[in-house]
Every structure is written in structure tokens, then in C-alpha cells.
Amino acid sequence: MNRSGRMVPGLRGIAALVVLVAAALCTVARAAEQPVAYTVRVDGTITEAFADAVERRLQYAREQGVHTVILELDTPGGTVQDSMDLADYIFQLEDMDVIAYIHPKAYSGGTMVALACKEVYIDAAVGMMGDVAPVTPTGEIVGEKIQTVLREKMGTYARARGYPEALVKAMVTKETEVWRIQSQNEPEGKYTYLTGAQFDAMTDQERAKIVIRTLIVPAGDLLTMDAQRAVEYGFARKAVHGPQELYGILGLDPRRVERLYLSGSERALTVLDMVSPLLIVAGFILLFVELTHPGLWVPGIAGLSCFAAFFLIKYSLHYPPLLAIVLFAVGLVLLLLEIFVIPGFGAAGVVGILLLFVSLVLALQDFYLPESPAQTLTFELNLLTVAGSFAAAFIGIAVLARFVPAMPILGRLVHQRDLSAAHVGDLSEVRTPGLSAMVGQEGVALTPLRPAGRAGFGDKVLDVVTEGDFVEKGARVQIQDIQGSRVVVKPC
């Protein structure tokens, strides 16, 4: 600086140059630190929640300007609709290179996702892929209507990625027979794969040119491949020994490959999505306990919480139709009216149960009625899921009604009494030894017995239980046995 405090022009230029160089070095450093690729682990069952989480990771990579994502597959598959949705999302990402790395397995929907990727690599030691036949929850292969959709969908991926279509069909339909042939004038190692129908349609002149013919997939088998066959048949580009070798093949610096993890909430949502049918079962059982033993409150609150959690999980995934929530509320009200207001069990109760069933089915999907074969399969699976939940709840309620009252500890828990509503005959009276003299005495049911409730015997009001018989309010009952604090009655 000069005496006036101003910077000498030469020094000013040097300072500016230093600032520019520093800024350039920072930019280079930041560029060196930016990842060149992400890896995302796809493990476990592909559900709606899991597919959504993977799609969000791919979208994040795009937003960060990273165009290479490696999906590390270790999955037995998943639901048809969710696997297909994830595969379609990946297939349409034209501005990204999504690479499938099968480590160690990708069956069913996992294979569908792998074929939608730009390239497939497989673990050389334990890698397995194939068997994309759609099955029901009971393990039965679904019909031709759904298989046709899967064959066409996977055929689209195969034609775009250069995979043998005949072998793709053999992964979906076990009746598909596949031959590998080599004709004259074809280079060594160049093969053509034909289904049995295509082979039978060949002319005599075409067959005369065949040099080698090998049956690859016999009719009745679904194609499943290890690493060697996946490479041999042209599905996997290469069998690799670990991710480091894969990074080298792809020309990626391992230090700039980062893993994207699913968040804790996404993992929790995935698990809850898988066990959501159990919430239906638990909700019905807990509501049964509350309705047959009014005044406990805890089972009722817990039961309603189970259903609230079920709808909240589905809402967070796909916004179920509002009709589902409305039908559930109406069905629950009808059921409560049938139990507490309308005597017996008639039309209101049946309609209430049907509305609950329909509402739970609708909550499992984002459509009202199926409009495609894939949605039809989803709808059928949802029907089976809810029907199975109802059956499990019914069995649980039957076991609870039959055996729990006889268990000393659980019996006392289930048959707690609301002492504030009792006028006479509290717990101490029930346990009075002289009460055994009341065996055979008749009284009147003050509440419906389903199988527990209250009955009046002269000037005493007792908590009672039947041996599974339903007794309407106001019916005559008779004390059959006294078992400690348990008063067993039967209808007169």
C-alpha cells in the first residue's frame, strides 16, 4: 500500500489472482469429493413401501447429478404389482445408468427388476436368478391371464436390453420348452434360443441347417440360473467376485461410490406394511374383549389403535379411497348397534361385518375395482389377505372365549369387573365361601352374556360367564358352578 492507504495496482492484481486460484482449488476439491455413483441395497420382500423407498433413492441420485446407481439385489421377490411398478420406474430412467448387481439372489420380482436395469452383473460364487412365475399366498401358480401380462412385460425389457425372449418366457410359464440351436454359417458360440412352439414351426430347410441342438429348459420346469448359466445365456454381463471388481469393470473410483441407506422410518414402514394384516387380527380380538367385558377400556382403545395404525400405514403409502374409511366407520357403528341395542344378531350385524370386510380390502389398494390383469391379481390377493385375517381373528376369539376364562391369571384379567357400576355383590362377596350355596339358584341376565356379563340373583348382582352359550339380556339363567371368582351359569 502507498502512504494514502491505497493498494498498489500490482499487489491488487496478485491478490485477485490468489483469490481466483483458491476458489478454483476449492471447486476442484469439491468435485473430487462428489460421488460418481450410489449403491442401493434391495433386500427382503419387495412391497409397496419398499418399492417407494427405492424410487426415492433413485430420484435423490438424479437430483444430486449422479447418473450411475447400482442396485444390490438380495430378494426372493415380492407382489406382482409392486415389483412391476418398481421395474417400470427403473426402465423409464433414460438419463440414468441403473446397474443390477445380484448378490446373492434375485428371484421372481427381483429378476424382473434386474432385467429392467441397463446391465446385470451377478456374484460369481452364490448368485442366483430366475423363476418369475406369479403365485398366490398359498404357493399356487396363478393362471394364464396374469402370466401373459408378465411375459409381455418382461419381453419388453428383453427386447430393449438384448436378452433371449424364449428364456424370459421360460421364467414365467413352466410349460414353456426352450431349445438352443446353432445353425450353419453362425460364428462359434453364437446361439439362438427357441421355444418348443417356435422349433416345431421351423421348416425342413431351416432344420437341415441346424448344427447343434440342445434342450435348455424342459417343459414343466421354470428357468432358474446360477452365475455361470446367467452369463452363458446372455442375461448377466459378467460374474464378479465382489463389489470392488464390479467398480473396476464400470470404471468407478471405489472411494467415490457411496451407499444410500433407507431411513429408519422407511424400514419401519416396510416392516409394518408386511405385518399390517396382523393389525386387523389383533384389532378384532381386542374389540371382542372390550365388547364382552365392558368397562376394561384398555382392550377397546388398543383395538381401535390397531385399526387406526392399519389405515395410517396404507394412507402413508398410497392414499386409499376415502370410501374405505367411511365404510369402516359405518360398519363398526352397525356392529355396535347390533351388539348393544338390537336384540339377537341379524341384518345390521351381517351388513356391518360385510362393510368392514370391503373397507379393509379397499384400504389395501389404490383403486376401487381392478382395470388390468395386474390389478386383478392384486385385488384377489387382497381378498385372500382380509379373508385370512377375519378367519384368524375368529379362531383367536374362539380360543379366547373357550380357554382364557379357565386360566387363573388370564381369567381374572379378562373378567375384571366394573365395581363402580355394582350396587351389591362386589368381588369380596363373589369369593365368600357361602356363595357356593347359591349353586342351582336362578336369576336374570342383566347384560348380554357373550359369554361373560352380569346377572342378578335376588339382592345380589354377580359377574358371570357361560360355557360358550350366548344369553340375551333379560333371559333366565341358573348358577351351574362356582370356580373361585368365576361364577358359571347356563340358560334355563
Secondary structure, DSSP 8 states (H G I E B T S, - for coil): --TTS---HHHHHHHHHHHHHHHHHHHHHHHHHS-SEEEEEEES-B-HHHHHHHHHHHHHHHHTT--EEEEEEEE--B-HHHHHHHHHHHHT-TTSEEEEEEEEEEETHHHHHHHHSSEEEEETTT-EEE----B-TTS-B--HHHHHHHHHHHHHHHHHHT--HHHHHHHH-TT--EEEEEETT--TT--EEEEHHHHHT--HHHHHTEEEEEEEE-TT---EEEHHHHHHTTSSSEEESSHHHHHHHHT--GGGEEEE---HHHHHHHHHHHHHHHHHHHHHHHHHHHHHSTT--HHHHHHHHHHHHHHHHHHHHH---HHHHHHHHHHHHHHHHHHHTSSSS-HHHHHHHHHHHHHHHHHTSS-SS--SHHHHHHHHHHHHHHHHHHHHHHHHHHHHHHHGGGSHHHHHHHT---GGG-SS--HHHHT-GGGGGGTT-EEEESS-BSSEEEEEETTEEEEEEESS--B-TT-EEEEEEEETTEEEEEE-
